[in-house]
Amino acid sequence: MNYYNLDIEKAILSTILFDNTTIDKIEAILKYDDFYHPFHQKIYKVMLSLKEKELPIDEVFIQEQLKNEFDESLFIEIMTTTPVSMLDVYSKDLKKLATKRKLELFLNKKKAELIDKDDIEILNELEQEIKNFQNNSIDKFTLNDFNNVENKEIEFLLKDSLPIPKKAVTLLSARGGAGKSWLALQIALKVINQTNKKIFAWLSEDPLFATKKRAELIIDKILNTNQKLSFFAKYFKYLGSETRPFHIVEYNYKQKQINSMFYKLKNTLKDFELIIIDPLIAFYGGDENNNSQAREFMNLLTEWADKEDKAILVIHHNNKSVEGGIRGASAFVDAVRLHYELLSPDKENPLPNGYRTIKIQKDNWGVERIIGKKEIDIQVFPSIHNNTGRVVDIDNSVPVIEEKDFVSDDEKISWLNL
């Protein structure tokens, strides 16, 4: 396991070069040897020195300080890396990697000393070193009382119809073919129609043109609006099956590794208020039935939503069994505060064409109280007339396309052209 991430290192240094004041947020978190790359260590050490001398942190002063140790090609790599928001979050992630790296080096050293040193001596050294790691790596808790906590109301998107909370992850689940992607797209378009907020959706199971056609039908047949598709296009950005999803977190020999593409995606989407991920399993690199890994994955999304004030809607599959329930670990549901289930059609109690029932399966935000009921009937599929004149719902009748070449990881950085 490699306990480092060079992409994060370059992003942190690039952010400081872009805005010198950001170093104030992280100088108490990161030391120069928390960086893995030797050149990155030198750059950060010089940055701290320039800050202390109240000098500009830029290429001229850094080069003057490093002299012959300055590597122009490596510095250009830093300069061309996109700066990040939430610099303290990235710095804490880097600190965790550095701590594990240093601990591994220390333990390997002590292992080599087992033959020559007394066991009591080694145990005492281990005890002291553990205290040092605790003092250097563990953040102190910030304790609050009632007087320093601001009164706030939970903010919702679509509060009057299908509430989606801000600063939280909402789960939408259903069996295959029930219309999850249709409903997610409708939610996005409704939010735009009501608020003009920017929205991103990665609908990884559907080609781009199919989502566009669905959007046209939803706008024309379901939304009560005079706006055209061109209006929604200004606020809605998306990816489809043409772009291969990446695993946000991978597990190798039970060790967690956060994909650097996740940080790039978060930076790209910093101005977007609703993020839709469809389906969950396409972005999850762990064991689907492992609660610990599932919880860690969901915690990454929860932290993103909370720290950057976003609403994140995650689409997930239900079991195919009669008992139903979500597929995989229960932690996928445990980790969210709101869970909607899109129910399959009930033959005994049929709804009008294109309508489906959405049931609140988990509700920690009082959504049932807000809308006054636990189940909501909503038109998911647009209704059209077939060639016999009979009204039918179109369900998932989207043309199939041949598989296209996937986009490479290097090309993903310029996905959205924002």
N, C-alpha and C positions, 0 to 999 in steps of 0.2 A: 504494500500500500504506500503510495506517495503522498505525504502530508504537505502538499503545497498546491498553489493555483496561480500560475504566472499571469493569467488573464486578469485576475482580481488585483494582483500586484500592480500591473501596468495601468489598470483603470483607476486605482487609488492615486497613483503618482500623476496621472494625466489630469485628474480632477483638481489636485492641488496646483498644478501649473496653470490650469484654466482659471481658477479662483483661489488666490493665495490665502484668503481668510478661512478656507475650509480646513486648513491644517490645525486650526484651533480646536476643532471638534474631535480630533483623533490623536493628538500628541500625547494625551494621557493614556490612550489605549495601546498604541503601537510603539515598539522600540525598533531601531534600525535592523536588529538581527531577527525580527519577526518576519522579515522578507527572506525568501529562499534564494533568489538570484543574487549573486555577489554585486552585480552592477546596480540592481534595485536597492540593495542595502546602502551602497555608497550615495546614491541619489537622495534617498530619504534622510540619511545622516546629514548631508549638506543642506537639505531643505530646512531641517530643524535648526542648524547653525545659522542660516540666513535669516530665519524668522526671529531668532534670539537677538541678532544684530540689527533687526528692523530694516533689512535690505530686501529688494525684490527677489522673489523666487522665480527666476526665469532662466532661459538657456544661457544667456551671457554670463550671469553670475555663477551659475552652476559649473559651467565650463572653466571659468576662471579659478574656481575652488579646486576642481578635480585635476586640472592641467593634463598631464599625459595619461591619466586614468580615464579620461572622458572618451566614451565610445559613441561616435556620432550615429552609427546605424542603429544601435540599441536605443539611443535617445529618441530617434525618429519613430521607432516602434511605440514608445510611450506617448509621444506627441500625437500620434495618429489614432490612439485608442480613445474611444468615446468616453467623455467624463460621465460620472454616475451621480444620481441623486441618492439620498440616504447613505452618505459616506460612512457614518458610524456603524451601520449594519454590515457593510462590506468589511470594514476594519475588524469588527468582532469575529466575523467568519475567518478572516486571515489569522487573527490571534489564536483561535481554536486550533487551526492547522499547525501553527508554529509551536504551540504548547505540546501537541501530540508528537511533533517531530523532535522537539528537544527531549521530551520524556523518553522516546524510543532510543535516542542516542545515549541518554544517561543509563537506561536499563541495560543496553548492550555493553556499556563500559563496566557496569557492576557485575555483569555476567562473566566478563573476562577476568575480573578480579577475584572470583570465587575461590580459585585454587590457592592464591597467595595470601589472602586476607582472612582474619578471624571473622566468624559469622556474626558475633556481637558488634564488631566494628562496622561491618557492612550494613547491618540492620539499623544502627544509629545514624549512619550516613543516609540511608534510605528515608528514615523518619524525618531528618532535617530537610532533605531535598523535597519531600512531599509537601512540607510546610511552605517551602519557597515557591513551589508551583502553585499552591493554593493562594498565596499572597499576590502572586503576579498574574494569575489567569482568571480568578473567579471574581466576578463583579459583586459589589456590595448591593444588598437589597435597598431600594428606596421605599421607606415606610411612609404611609399617608394617614391622615386623619380626616374627619368629616369637614373640617374647616378649610382644607386646601384642595378639596375636590369640587370642581365646577359642576353645577347642575346642567345636565344635557338630556335631550330626547334622542332616541334612536332615529336615525334618518333612513327613510325608505325610498326606493324608486318604485313607481307604480303602486303607491300606497292604497289607492282606492279600488284596485282591481286584483292584482297578484303581487303583493308586496315583496320586494327584494331588498334586504337590509344593506346599508353601506357599512364599511369597515368589518365585513364578515364574509364567510363563505356559505353559499346556499347550495344544497344538493337537489338535483332534479333527476329522478330515476323512473324507469319504466322497462317493460319487456321490449325486445327487438321489434321494430316496425310500428310502435305505438304512436310515434310522432314527436319524439323528444326534440329532434333537430328543428322540426317545423315550429314547435312551441318556443324554443330558445331564440330562433330568428324573429318570431313575432314579438317576443319580449324586448329584444333589441330595438326593433323598429318602433314599438310603442313608446319606449323611453325617449328615443330621438324625437318622435312626434310631439311629445309633451314637454321635453326639457332642452332639446338641442345639445345634449351631452355627447361626448365622443365615446364610441364603443368599439371594442375589438372582439372578434370571435374567431376561434380556430376550430372550424367545422371539418375535422380531419377525415371524415368518412364520405364526404360529398365533394364532387368536382365544383370548381368555381362557377361554371355556367349554370349548374343546377341550383345553387344557392341564389344566384341572381334571378333565375326564373321564379323560384319560390317567393323571393322578396317582391317581385312584380305582382304576383297573384295575391299575396297578403295585403299589400298596399291597396290593390284594386278591389278585392272582395271582402276584406275584413276590417281594415282600419277606416275609420270615419274621418277622412282627411282629403283636402284638395291638393296636397303635396304630391309631387312626382318622384320617381326613382332617383332622379338627379339630385334632388334635395337631400335625400337620405344618404346618398353616396358621399356627401361632404363630411358626414359624421361617423359613418360606419366603414370600418376597415376589417378585412378578413383574409384568412387563408383556408385553402381547401385540401383535398386529397392529393393535389399535385405536389404539395410540400410535405415531406416526411416528418412526422412529429419526432421530438427528441425526448428522452427520459430525463425528467427534471432531476431525479436522484437515482443513482445506481448503487448496488450493493455487491461488492467483490469480497469474497471470504468474510461476509457479515460486516464489512466495513462500509460506512456510508460515504459516498462521494457526490457532492452537488455538482451538476453539470454547469460549466461556465456559460453555456447558452442561456441558462435560466437568468443569469444576471444581465446578459445582453437583452433578453426579451423584456425584463422589467424596466430597463433603462429606455428601451424603445417605446414602451407603453406608459411612461410616467404621466402623460397628459390625458390618459383614458380613464373614465370613471366606472365603466362596467366591462369586465373581462369574462368571456364565455369560453370554457374549455370543453370540447366534445370529441370523444368521450374520455373519461378519467383514465381508463386503462391504457390508452395510447401514450400517456405521458408519465406513467408510473413504472419505474424500473425494478421494483421490489417483488417479493412474493405476495401474490394477491391475497393470500389467506393469512398473512403474518400481521397481527394486530400492531406490534411494535413498529414495524416498517411502515405500515399504512398510516399510523399516527404521526410519524416523523414527516412523511410526505404531506399530509394534510396540514401539519403545523407550519410548513413552509408557505403554503397558500394563505393560511390564516394570518401569519405575520405580515405577509405582503399586503393583504387587504387592510389590516389594522394600521400599519405604519404609514401606508400611502393613501389612506382614505378611499379605498376602492370597494365596489361590490363585485364579488367573484361568483359566477354561476358555473357549477361543475355538473356535467351530464354523466350519468352512470347507468349501467345495465342492471336490471333485476334478474334474479334467478329464473330459470325456465320451469322450476318445479311447481307443483300445485300450491305449496305453502307460500311461494313468492318470497319477498324480501330482497334486499340488495345482494348483488354478487360479491363474493369475497369477504374480506375481514369486516367485522362489525365496527371497527375503528373508523371506517370511512364515514359512517353515520354519527358515531360518538363525537367526532371532532367538529361537526358543524352544529350551528345553532338553529338551523331551519332546513327541513327536508320535505320537499314536495314529491308526491308520486303521481305520475300520469297513468290512470287506470285504463285497461283495455275495455272495449265496448261491452256493455252488459245486454245480452240478448233479451233478458226478461224485462228490463227497464230501458228500452232504447231511447237515445237522445236524438235530436234533430240532426240532419245530415252535417257531417264535418265536426260535430261537437264531441268533446271528451270531458271526463270528470277528473279534476285534480284534487287529490286528497292531501291534507296536511298530516304528515306522519311524525314529525318532530317539530316542536314549536317552543323555543326558549325566548322568543321575542314578542309574544303576545299577538301574533298575526291573526289567530282565530278570533280574538277579541276585537281587533281592528275591523275585520271584514264581516264579523258576525256569524260565521259558519266554518265548519271544518272541511267541507267539500265545495268545490267551485266548478260549475259547468261553463266551459269556454269553447268557443269555436277555434279549433286547431287547424283544420284543413279547409281551404276555400272551397266553396261549392260552385260547380259549373254545369252547364247544360250539355248533355251528350247529343249525338246526332239523331236521337229519337225524341229530343225535347224534354227528356226526364232529367231532373236535377240529381246529380250525384256528387259525393265528395271525392276529391282526387287522391286522397291518402298519399302514398309514397310513389305515385306513378311518375318517376323521374327517369328520363332516358339514360341508358348506360353508355359510358364512353370507354374506349380502349385505354389500358394503363399507359400513363406517360412516364417519361424519365423523371425521377425525383430530383429535387433541388439539393445541391451539396450543402454541407454545413457552412462552408466559407461564404456561399451566396446568401445564406439566411439572414445575415446582418442587414442587408439592404432590402428585406422583404417588402416593407410597407410603403417605402418612398414617402415618408411622412414629412 
